[in-house]
Amino acid sequence: MITVLLADDHAYIRNGVQYLLEATQLIEVVATAANGIEAVAKARLLQPHVVVIDISMPFMSGIEATKQIRACCPRTHVLALSIYPDKEYIQGALQAGAYGYVLKDRIGDELLEAIISIYSGKRYFSRKITGMIHPDLEDNDSWAS
């Protein structure tokens, strides 16, 4: 079972994603967080396999929280979740240590695949943004490194 911490400042996103993931019986959502500070504290305490984190949250951005989570939890993989398909956000998340980046409008189609991919050590990017990361892979489903 893959343990996951969900961090998003919108309760309806957290609750919906938790329901979606736990319905698969492959994932246990061990905690949720409403901001970056809370996400770092819970990741440090619980050491989940994967943190799914919104990059735009109050008190501490998901990008800053990703840096801190990677520093305190080196075995935890971080998956950035965002409404922003902008290259600067994607690069910021990757530079902070995120293993992947999924757009919120792709949660239903890609989130489970993304979590499984990064849990196994591969990178994952929403199909819509793969070309921004690596132009040769624009038509592929994901990017493994």
C-alpha positions as CSV (number, residue, x, y, z in Angstrom):
1,M,0.0,0.0,0.0
2,I,1.3,3.4,-1.0
3,T,1.0,6.0,1.8
4,V,0.1,9.5,0.7
5,L,-0.2,12.9,2.3
6,L,-2.5,15.3,0.5
7,A,-1.9,19.1,0.8
8,D,-4.3,21.6,-0.8
9,D,-5.9,24.7,0.7
10,H,-9.3,23.8,-0.7
11,A,-11.1,21.2,1.4
12,Y,-13.3,20.1,-1.5
13,I,-10.1,19.2,-3.5
14,R,-8.6,17.4,-0.5
15,N,-11.8,15.4,0.2
16,G,-12.4,14.6,-3.5
17,V,-8.9,13.4,-4.1
18,Q,-8.8,11.4,-0.9
19,Y,-12.1,9.6,-1.9
20,L,-10.7,9.0,-5.4
21,L,-7.4,7.6,-4.2
22,E,-8.7,5.4,-1.4
23,A,-11.4,3.9,-3.7
24,T,-8.5,2.2,-5.6
25,Q,-7.4,0.2,-2.5
26,L,-3.8,0.8,-3.6
27,I,-3.4,4.0,-1.6
28,E,-3.8,5.0,2.0
29,V,-4.2,8.7,2.6
30,V,-2.4,9.0,6.0
31,A,-3.1,12.7,6.4
32,T,-4.2,15.9,4.8
33,A,-2.9,19.5,5.1
34,A,-4.5,22.8,4.3
35,N,-1.2,24.8,3.9
36,G,2.5,24.3,3.3
37,I,3.5,24.6,7.0
38,E,1.0,21.9,8.0
39,A,2.2,19.7,5.1
40,V,5.9,19.9,6.2
41,A,5.0,19.1,9.8
42,K,2.9,16.1,8.8
43,A,5.4,14.8,6.3
44,R,8.1,15.0,8.9
45,L,6.0,13.1,11.4
46,L,4.5,10.5,9.1
47,Q,7.2,10.0,6.5
48,P,4.7,9.1,3.7
49,H,5.8,7.5,0.5
50,V,4.3,10.4,-1.6
51,V,3.2,13.9,-0.9
52,V,0.7,15.4,-3.3
53,I,0.9,19.1,-2.9
54,D,-0.8,22.1,-4.4
55,I,1.9,24.6,-5.4
56,S,-0.2,27.7,-4.5
57,M,-1.2,27.6,-0.8
58,P,-1.3,30.1,2.1
59,F,1.4,30.6,4.7
60,M,4.0,28.6,2.7
61,S,3.8,27.8,-1.0
62,G,3.9,24.2,-2.1
63,I,7.2,24.9,-3.8
64,E,8.8,26.0,-0.5
65,A,7.1,23.2,1.3
66,T,8.5,20.7,-1.3
67,K,12.1,22.0,-0.6
68,Q,11.6,21.4,3.1
69,I,9.9,18.0,2.7
70,R,12.7,16.8,0.5
71,A,15.3,18.0,3.1
72,C,13.6,16.3,6.1
73,C,12.1,13.3,4.3
74,P,14.6,12.1,1.6
75,R,12.6,8.9,0.9
76,T,9.4,10.8,0.3
77,H,8.5,11.7,-3.3
78,V,6.6,14.9,-3.9
79,L,4.0,15.3,-6.7
80,A,3.1,18.9,-7.5
81,L,-0.6,19.6,-8.2
82,S,-1.6,22.8,-9.8
83,I,-4.0,24.7,-12.0
84,Y,-1.0,26.5,-13.6
85,P,0.5,25.0,-16.7
86,D,3.2,27.7,-16.7
87,K,6.8,26.8,-17.3
88,E,8.0,28.9,-14.4
89,Y,5.8,27.0,-11.9
90,I,6.8,23.7,-13.3
91,Q,10.5,24.5,-13.2
92,G,10.1,25.9,-9.7
93,A,8.5,22.7,-8.5
94,L,11.2,20.5,-10.1
95,Q,14.0,22.7,-8.7
96,A,12.4,22.3,-5.3
97,G,12.6,18.5,-5.7
98,A,9.2,17.5,-7.0
99,Y,9.2,14.2,-9.0
100,G,6.2,15.2,-11.1
101,Y,3.6,17.8,-11.9
102,V,-0.1,17.1,-12.5
103,L,-2.6,19.7,-13.6
104,K,-5.8,19.8,-11.5
105,D,-8.0,19.4,-14.5
106,R,-6.3,16.0,-15.1
107,I,-6.8,14.6,-11.5
108,G,-9.3,12.0,-12.6
109,D,-7.3,10.8,-15.6
110,E,-3.7,11.0,-14.3
111,L,-3.3,11.3,-10.6
112,L,-3.3,7.6,-9.7
113,E,-0.9,6.9,-12.6
114,A,1.3,9.8,-11.4
115,I,1.5,8.6,-7.8
116,I,2.3,5.0,-8.8
117,S,5.0,6.3,-11.2
118,I,6.8,8.6,-8.7
119,Y,6.5,6.0,-6.0
120,S,8.5,3.6,-8.2
121,G,11.1,6.4,-8.8
122,K,10.0,7.6,-12.2
123,R,9.0,11.2,-13.0
124,Y,5.5,12.0,-14.2
125,F,4.1,15.1,-15.9
126,S,0.6,15.8,-17.2
127,R,0.3,15.2,-20.9
128,K,-0.5,18.8,-21.5
129,I,2.8,19.9,-20.1
130,T,5.2,17.2,-21.2
131,G,6.3,19.2,-24.2
132,M,7.3,22.1,-21.9
133,I,9.6,19.8,-19.9
134,H,11.0,17.9,-22.9
135,P,9.9,18.9,-26.4
136,D,10.7,15.5,-27.9
137,L,8.1,13.8,-25.6
138,E,5.2,16.1,-26.4
139,D,3.0,13.3,-27.6
140,N,4.0,10.8,-24.9
141,D,1.9,10.1,-21.7
142,S,4.7,10.6,-19.2
143,W,8.4,11.2,-18.8
144,A,10.5,8.6,-17.0
145,S,14.0,9.4,-15.8
